[in-house]
Amino acid sequence: MISGSKIRLDWLCRALVLAVAFCAAPAWAFDLPELMGLLAKQKSGEARFTEQRFVHGLEGPLDASGTLSFDAPDKLVRRTLSPRIETVAVDGNTLTLSRGGRNRTLALDSMPELLGLVEAMRGTLSGDGATLQRYFKSTVSGAPAKWTLDLTPIDSRLAAQVRSMRISGRASDVLGLEMEFVGGDRSVMNISPNAPAAVPTNAAPSGAAGRTMP
């Protein structure tokens, strides 16, 4: 015969196990499809960037700054203003490098390792998870208000150049990009999305310029 105290102890143990399991299991997890859904809402944008490149064997980082612009699904422009002016523009499968008044154009699919890097940015900015997963193993952490996307190359040619990428942001804004290269070099980019210009509260209404107030 089983005593009442033993039954109560058995039920207490079961309740504790269920409570621990409930607390350990997250009720909701922010994942790649949800992040891609947030990013896909941003069809275009402009931003400023600052970048530090840490090169093995050099003392101190190499600094650069400039602007970024994106138009979904596949137009991406990086314009470096310092230390020297140069522009890298990607439109579909075509990349154009402009520097010192000279242009060089090449097809991205002729350089698979470069194509992978471009697709990492375009895929993230456009919310194209399928493209990202074609080139990278992806891990999302955080929440919509502050997220991190870690990318590890699965393409062998890209993996021979890049060890990992980490993209961070807030909601639909990409705010940072860190890259670690094979050999020990790495780069850290901070991105500041351009805020829309504020309309002065005392601005004259359209068509009012030149009128004399009564």
N, C-alpha and C positions, 0 to 999 in steps of 0.2 A: 504493500500500500504506500502510495506517495503522499508525503505530508504536505499540508498547506503551505508551510514555510518554504519547502523546496520548489513548489510551483511558483510562488511569488518571486523567488530568487531567479528561476529560469526566465520568467517574463521580464524581470528587471534587466537581465543580461541581454535579452533580445532587444529591448528598448534602447539600451546603451549602444549596441552595435548599429541599429538603425539611425540613431542620432549622429554617431560619428560618420557614418556613410553619407548622410544627408549634408553634413557640414563640409565634408571633404569634396563632394561633387559640386562643381560650379553650376549655378542655375543658368548661366549664360556666358558664352565665350565669344569674344570679338575675333572674327576669322577673316581669311582672304576674300571670300565673296562679299562680305559686308564692307570691307575696306575698299574693294574695287567699286562697289556701288556708290560709296561716298565720293570717290575720286572722279567717277564718270560724270558727276553733276557739273564739274568744272570744264567747260568746253574750250576755254582759252584763258590766257593769263600772262601777265608780265611780272617780273621780279628783279630785284638786285641780288647780287651774290658777292661774297668774299670767299676766297679759297686759299688754303695753305697746303703746299705739297712738301712732304717730308721725304727727302731723297737720301738713300743709304750712302754714306761717305761725305755728305755735305753737312756743315755745321749751320743749324738754323733752317727754318722753312723757306720755301719760295712762295711769295705772296702774289695773288692776282685778284682782280675785282672787275665787275662789269655788270651786264644785264642778261637776263634770260627771257625768252618769250616762247609761247606754245599755242598752237591752234590744232585742236583735235581733228582727225585722229593721228596725223603723222608729220606735222610741221613743227620743227624745233630749231631755235636759233640761240646760240651763245655768242654774245659780243663782249670780248675782253677789252677793257679800257685801260687797264694798268697791269703790268708794267709796259705793255705795248699794245697798240690797237690791232685786233684781229677778230675775224668773224667766222664761226663755224655754223653753217646753215644746212639743215637736213629737211628734205622734202621728198617723202616716199622713199625710194631706193637710192636717191641721189644726195651726196654730201658735197658741199662746196666750201672750200677754205679760202678766205680772202685775207691777204696780209701785204702791206706795203704796196698797194695798188695792183697786186697780182692775184689772180684767181686760179685755183686748182680744183677740178671736179672729178669725182670718182664714184663708182657704183658700190653701194654698201655690201652687196652680196659677194663682191670680189675680195672682201676682207671680213671673214666670219667673226673674228674676235672683236672688231670694231662694231659690227652689226649687233652683236650681243649687248655691248655697252649702250648703244643707242636705244635698243629695244627695252632695256631695263628702265630707262627714263621715260620713253614714250609709253610703254605699257603701264607704268605707274601713273603718269600724268593723265592718261586717257581712261584709266580703270579697266585695262585689258588684261585680265588675269590669265586668259588662255595663252597669250603671247609670253607673259612672264614665265609661265610653267613650261614653255617650250625650251627655254634657255637656263632656267634656274630652279633650284629647290627653294621654296619660300617658307618663311616662318613669320607669322604676325603675332605681336604682343601688344599689350596696353589696352586702350579704350578709344572710342572716337575722339575724345578731347585731347588725347596724347597717345599716338601710336608709333610703332616701330616695325619696319618690314626688313627682315634679314634675307639676303639673297646669296645663294651659293651656286656657282656655275656648274651645270651638268654637261655642257658642251665642252669637249676635250680641248678644242683650240682656244676657247675663251678661258678655260680653267688653267691653261698654260701661262696666261698673262695675269689673270685676276683671281685672287684667293677668295675674296668676299666683298659684298656691298651691304651697306646699311642705310636705308632711307627712313627718315623720321618726319612726322608732321602732326598737324592738328586739323581734324575734320577733312575738308577737301584741299587743304593747303599743304604742300610739300615744303618743309622748312630746313631740311638738312640732308646731306649725302656724304657718307664716308666710304672710302674704297681702300682696300688693302691689296697690294699687288704682290705677285710672286717675286721673291727676292728681297722683300722687306720695305719697299717704298709704300707710302700711303698718302691719301689726300683727304682733307676735311673741308667741306663746303657748307657755309651757312647761307640760307636763302631767305630773303625778306620780300614777301609779296607786296606789290605796289597797291596802296590803298586808293580807292577812287577819290578823285578830287572833290573837296567839299564845296558846296555852293554857298557863297556868302549870304547871310540872312538879309543884308540890305541891297542885294543885287536887284537891278531894275528888271521888271518883267520883259519877256520877249516883245520887241517892237516899241519899247518905251524909250530907247536911247535917243537923246537929242530933244526930248519933249521938255517943256517948261511946266513945272508943277504950278497949279493955280494958287 
